[in-house]
Amino acid sequence: MNKNSFLSGLKAGVSIAIGYFPVALTFGLLAKTTGLSIWEATAMSIFVYAGAAQYMSLTLISKGVDPILIVLNTFVVNIRHFLMTAALNEKMQSEKRWVKGIYAFGITDESFSVLATQKESKIATPFAFGVAVIAYSSWVIFTAVGHVIGANLPAFLQAAMSIALYAMFVGLLVPSMRGNRKVVMLALVAAVINGFFYWTGLLSTGWSILVATLVSSILIEIIYAKRGKNLPKGA
Amino acid sequence: MGMWYWWTLLGMALVTYIPRAFPLTFLEGKELPPVVSGVLRNIPYAVLGALIFPAILYVQQDNLLFGLIGAAVAFSLAFLFSNVMIVVLGTIGVLAVYSLIF
């Protein structure tokens, strides 16, 4: 394994690890108040590793919802990852399937965003492992820590850190927007569609992100393909 | 929690892993039609738009101003510096000061 690109992967994943810290801490705490033992709570972070789905499962468990419905809900919330990993596949270095099957476990909204916005045309496998390892470690470790200490960060810090993952998304998006109108349009159209579903309540968050992303990606591609035909190359 | 919890966990783990692993392993080495790969190349930027908005406004559910300030600071920092860590730590810093004062 190429050590250098593994290390740069770890480095690129630090902002995810920072962002997961307060979210995982709170998850550990909430799991405790829901009645999960430290092993049960930490095992969920180890084996499932999906923020939104884990939070929702706590609510469903405390309401005594049928386990089958909890599993179904988890699937629905995470269905958008089909789209993300299909997109990521275009950017990843060719690799043995079982190796890809391992780092695939580490693909979240956040690690996908970090990987997919790298400037290199192809991403090395060790780099993906680096990003996945540091993010996953933060998620698992701070779940356990949250359960053990059974308390949150000081309120002002907890509030301030709740912005971390969104600030990271902004920090990944904006540099790509510079001088690239297509990127601006893609993000803007998806944001508007997602806002529409959010405020009308027509779709739940998981579906809303999926539909907004797909519609924006297809729509902008059609517009640019048409323009490409009408305009001379390079215009 | 009883044994049912561990079965639920197994189910959750499987349905979370499949959407992550299936495209990456199934599509390995496959050449997609240019239209499809064109759309797939658009997805990261569209996803980021949808992940950011409107959720960034509601990081503190009862305080829209908090989210607005956070968004404004994050975008300003991102325009000034192309470094993700500066954007993340800078935004946390500004909001920490803001929460301490108000």
Contacts between the chains, C-beta under 8 A, distances in Angstrom:
chain1	res1	chain2	res2	distance
A	14	B	85	6.7
A	15	B	84	5.1
A	15	B	85	5.7
A	15	B	88	4.7
A	18	B	88	6.1
A	18	B	89	7.7
A	19	B	88	7.0
A	35	B	1	6.8
A	36	B	1	6.1
A	36	B	5	7.8
A	37	B	1	7.3
A	40	B	1	5.5
A	40	B	5	6.0
A	40	B	9	7.9
A	43	B	6	7.9
A	43	B	9	6.2
A	44	B	9	5.9
A	44	B	12	7.4
A	47	B	9	6.0
A	47	B	10	7.7
A	47	B	12	7.7
A	47	B	13	4.2
A	48	B	9	6.7
A	48	B	12	4.7
A	48	B	13	5.1
A	48	B	16	5.3
A	49	B	16	7.0
A	50	B	12	7.9
A	50	B	16	4.9
A	53	B	12	6.8
A	53	B	16	6.5
A	57	B	8	7.7
A	57	B	12	6.6
A	61	B	1	7.7
A	61	B	5	7.9
A	67	B	4	5.6
A	67	B	7	6.6
A	67	B	8	4.1
A	67	B	11	7.1
A	68	B	11	7.7
A	70	B	8	5.5
A	70	B	11	7.7
A	70	B	12	6.9
A	71	B	8	6.4
A	71	B	11	3.6
A	71	B	12	5.7
A	71	B	15	5.8
A	72	B	15	7.8
A	74	B	11	7.5
A	74	B	12	4.5
A	74	B	15	5.3
A	74	B	16	6.1
A	75	B	15	3.8
A	75	B	16	7.8
A	75	B	19	7.9
A	78	B	15	6.8
A	78	B	16	5.0
A	78	B	19	5.5
A	78	B	20	7.8
A	79	B	19	5.9
A	80	B	19	7.6
A	81	B	16	7.8
A	81	B	19	4.0
A	81	B	20	5.1
A	82	B	19	4.4
A	82	B	22	6.9
A	82	B	23	6.0
A	83	B	43	6.1
A	83	B	47	7.8
A	84	B	43	7.0
A	84	B	47	6.6
A	85	B	19	7.0
A	85	B	20	5.6
A	85	B	21	7.4
A	85	B	22	7.4
A	85	B	23	4.2
A	85	B	24	4.8
A	86	B	23	3.9
A	86	B	27	6.4
A	86	B	40	6.0
A	86	B	43	7.9
A	87	B	40	4.4
A	87	B	41	7.2
A	87	B	43	3.8
A	87	B	44	6.3
A	87	B	47	8.0
A	88	B	23	7.9
A	88	B	24	6.8
A	89	B	23	5.7
A	89	B	24	5.3
A	89	B	27	4.6
A	89	B	28	7.1
A	89	B	40	7.9
A	90	B	32	7.6
A	90	B	37	5.7
A	90	B	40	5.2
A	90	B	41	6.3
A	92	B	24	7.2
A	94	B	28	6.9
A	94	B	29	6.4
A	95	B	28	7.2
A	97	B	25	4.5
A	97	B	28	5.5
A	100	B	21	7.7
A	100	B	24	4.7
A	100	B	25	5.3
A	100	B	28	6.2
A	101	B	21	5.1
A	101	B	24	7.3
A	101	B	25	5.2
A	104	B	17	7.6
A	104	B	20	4.6
A	104	B	21	4.0
A	104	B	24	4.6
A	104	B	25	7.0
A	105	B	17	6.1
A	105	B	20	6.3
A	105	B	21	7.0
A	107	B	20	4.8
A	107	B	24	7.6
A	109	B	47	7.5
A	109	B	51	5.9
A	112	B	44	7.5
A	112	B	47	7.3
A	113	B	44	6.9
A	113	B	47	7.0
A	113	B	48	6.0
A	113	B	51	7.2
A	116	B	43	7.5
A	116	B	44	3.5
A	116	B	47	7.8
A	117	B	44	5.8
A	117	B	48	7.6
A	155	B	99	7.3
A	156	B	96	5.9
A	156	B	99	3.9
A	156	B	100	5.0
A	157	B	96	6.0
A	157	B	99	8.0
A	159	B	60	5.8
A	159	B	66	7.0
A	159	B	95	6.8
A	159	B	99	4.7
A	160	B	92	5.0
A	160	B	93	7.6
A	160	B	95	3.9
A	160	B	96	3.8
A	160	B	98	7.7
A	160	B	99	5.7
A	161	B	92	5.7
A	162	B	59	4.3
A	162	B	60	6.5
A	163	B	56	7.4
A	163	B	59	5.3
A	163	B	67	7.8
A	163	B	70	4.1
A	163	B	74	7.1
A	163	B	91	5.4
A	163	B	92	6.4
A	163	B	95	5.6
A	164	B	88	5.6
A	164	B	91	7.6
A	164	B	92	5.9
A	166	B	51	7.8
A	166	B	52	5.9
A	166	B	55	6.6
A	166	B	56	4.2
A	166	B	59	6.5
A	166	B	70	7.0
A	166	B	71	7.5
A	166	B	74	6.8
A	167	B	70	7.0
A	167	B	73	7.9
A	167	B	74	4.2
A	167	B	77	7.9
A	167	B	87	5.3
A	167	B	88	4.7
A	167	B	90	7.9
A	167	B	91	4.0
A	167	B	92	7.1
A	168	B	84	5.9
A	168	B	87	7.1
A	168	B	88	5.2
A	169	B	48	5.3
A	169	B	51	5.2
A	169	B	52	4.9
A	169	B	56	7.9
A	170	B	52	6.1
A	170	B	56	7.6
A	170	B	71	7.5
A	170	B	74	4.1
A	170	B	75	5.8
A	170	B	78	5.1
A	170	B	87	6.3
A	171	B	74	7.0
A	171	B	77	7.4
A	171	B	78	5.0
A	171	B	83	7.5
A	171	B	84	3.8
A	171	B	85	8.0
A	171	B	86	7.7
A	171	B	87	3.3
A	171	B	88	6.3
A	172	B	48	6.4
A	172	B	84	6.1
A	173	B	45	6.8
A	173	B	48	4.3
A	173	B	49	7.3
A	173	B	52	6.9
A	173	B	78	7.5
A	174	B	75	6.6
A	174	B	78	3.6
A	174	B	79	6.0
A	174	B	82	8.0
A	175	B	78	7.0
A	175	B	82	4.4
A	176	B	45	6.4
A	177	B	45	8.0
A	182	B	42	7.7
A	182	B	45	8.0
A	183	B	45	4.7
A	186	B	42	5.3
A	186	B	45	4.1
A	186	B	46	4.6
A	186	B	49	6.5
A	187	B	45	5.2
A	187	B	46	6.6
A	187	B	48	5.8
A	187	B	49	3.2
A	187	B	52	7.7
A	188	B	49	6.3
A	189	B	46	7.3
A	189	B	49	7.2
A	190	B	45	7.9
A	190	B	46	3.9
A	190	B	47	7.2
A	190	B	48	8.0
A	190	B	49	3.8
A	190	B	50	4.3
A	191	B	49	4.0
A	191	B	50	6.2
A	191	B	52	6.6
A	191	B	53	3.7
A	191	B	54	7.7
A	193	B	50	7.4
A	194	B	49	7.3
A	194	B	50	4.1
A	194	B	53	6.3
A	194	B	54	7.0
A	195	B	53	5.9
A	195	B	54	4.8
A	198	B	54	5.3
A	199	B	54	7.5
A	205	B	55	8.0
A	208	B	50	7.5
A	209	B	47	7.1
A	209	B	50	4.6
A	209	B	51	6.6
A	212	B	46	7.2
A	212	B	49	7.7
A	212	B	50	4.3
A	213	B	43	6.0
A	213	B	46	4.4
A	213	B	47	4.9
A	213	B	50	5.4
A	214	B	46	7.9
A	216	B	42	7.4
A	216	B	46	4.1
A	216	B	49	7.0
A	216	B	50	7.7
A	217	B	39	4.9
A	217	B	40	7.7
A	217	B	42	3.9
A	217	B	43	5.2
A	217	B	46	4.8
A	218	B	39	5.5
A	220	B	42	5.9
A	220	B	46	7.7
A	221	B	35	7.3
A	221	B	38	5.1
A	221	B	39	5.0
A	221	B	42	5.8
A	225	B	35	7.8
A	225	B	38	7.5
